[in-house]
Amino acid sequence: MASSMTTDELLNELKNRGEVSFTPKKKEFYIVDDCWTMIKEFAGIWDYGIDWSKLERLGVDKVHDLFKNNCNKRLTNFKKNPAEAKRMIYKQLFTNYKTLENMKALALLTNPPKIIDELPDVSVGDEVMYWKNGNRLGVVVKINKTSISWKEYEDSGRTTSDNPDAFKLQTFETKTHYYDKTKFKKAKAIKHYRKPYEDELLGYEVRHDWGR
């Protein structure tokens, strides 16, 4: 007599009798990269550290500078309608220019590092960077209780360029301005400073966008 049991019912009956044991085969799925990225972001596997609530409040200058420096792109007259300019930049950052480096840079804008009041261990004569003045190098001339007296090096007038034809071509240029370590500007008391990196000891860089 033919059985009216379904395949699943038959397997369950045999399993209950101990006459068969089986392990269900795991199902495999293929997910395209774009979808997989969205899944990982939603699950928090990739945490960029962006404070999403602060994106709308960021100044358009900061957002445009990130777009210009990291993506080598710019908007014309972006200050005319800041809200629309930021919307366009964010759209580009989260689609065509969505890289880990750009997301980290955006995270730094929404969560800038806190100023630490504890002063680095320095001595008179040490070279330090005053980062609130565009990262300029100078020398410690006096140690105060909660600050230092510091003299910034004068510019030597010598510069080098990574793109000498930038002005003519209306494009980007980074100029390195070199210090004259025999001349100093007037001493000033500063609280926020750091020790320089090796590549900051000779001069400082200024980036120009001659196409703006």
FENCORCOR-V872375 format. One record per backbone hydrogen bond with DSSP energy under -0.5 kcal/mol. CO is the residue of the C=O (numbers start at 0). NH is the residue of the N-H. E is the energy in kcal/mol with one decimal. If there is no record, write none. Layout:
CO_NH_E + CO_NH_E
//
This chain:
5_9_-2.4 + 6_10_-2.4 + 7_11_-2.3 + 8_12_-2.2 + 9_13_-2.4 + 10_14_-2.3 + 11_15_-2.2 + 12_16_-1.6 + 13_17_-0.6 + 13_18_-2.1 + 13_19_-0.8 + 14_17_-0.8 + 21_23_-0.5 + 28_30_-0.5 + 31_35_-2.4 + 32_36_-2.5 + 33_37_-1.7 + 34_38_-2.3 + 35_39_-2.5 + 36_40_-2.3 + 37_41_-2.5 + 38_42_-2.4 + 39_43_-0.6 + 39_44_-2.2 + 39_45_-1.0 + 40_43_-0.9 + 44_46_-0.8 + 45_47_-0.8 + 49_51_-1.2 + 50_53_-2.0 + 51_54_-1.0 + 53_57_-0.9 + 54_57_-0.8 + 58_62_-1.9 + 59_63_-2.7 + 60_64_-2.4 + 61_65_-2.0 + 62_66_-2.1 + 63_67_-2.8 + 64_68_-3.0 + 65_69_-2.6 + 66_70_-1.4 + 66_72_-1.2 + 67_71_-1.0 + 74_77_-0.6 + 76_79_-1.4 + 76_80_-0.5 + 78_81_-0.6 + 80_84_-2.4 + 81_85_-2.6 + 82_86_-2.0 + 83_87_-2.3 + 84_88_-2.3 + 85_89_-2.9 + 86_90_-2.0 + 87_91_-1.8 + 88_92_-2.7 + 89_93_-2.3 + 91_94_-0.9 + 91_96_-2.7 + 94_97_-1.0 + 96_98_-1.4 + 98_102_-2.2 + 99_103_-2.2 + 100_104_-2.1 + 101_105_-2.2 + 102_106_-2.1 + 103_107_-1.9 + 104_108_-1.3 + 105_109_-1.8 + 106_110_-2.1 + 114_116_-0.6 + 119_121_-0.9 + 122_125_-2.2 + 125_139_-2.6 + 126_195_-0.5 + 127_137_-1.9 + 128_130_-0.9 + 128_193_-2.0 + 129_132_-1.5 + 129_134_-0.6 + 129_135_-1.3 + 130_133_-0.8 + 135_129_-2.6 + 136_152_-2.3 + 137_127_-1.9 + 138_150_-2.4 + 139_124_-2.8 + 141_143_-0.6 + 141_148_-2.8 + 146_143_-2.3 + 147_189_-2.6 + 148_140_-3.0 + 148_141_-1.4 + 149_151_-0.5 + 149_187_-2.2 + 150_138_-2.5 + 151_184_-3.1 + 153_179_-3.0 + 157_177_-2.3 + 159_175_-2.7 + 162_165_-2.1 + 164_168_-2.2 + 165_169_-0.9 + 165_170_-2.0 + 166_169_-0.5 + 170_209_-2.0 + 172_174_-0.5 + 172_207_-3.7 + 173_161_-1.6 + 174_176_-0.6 + 174_205_-2.6 + 175_159_-1.6 + 175_177_-0.5 + 176_203_-2.2 + 177_155_-3.0 + 177_156_-0.5 + 178_180_-0.7 + 179_153_-0.8 + 179_182_-1.7 + 182_153_-2.0 + 187_149_-2.5 + 189_147_-2.2 + 190_192_-0.7 + 191_131_-0.5 + 193_128_-3.5 + 196_199_-1.9 + 197_200_-1.1 + 201_178_-2.5 + 203_176_-3.3 + 205_174_-3.0 + 207_172_-2.3 + 207_209_-0.6 + 208_211_-1.5
//
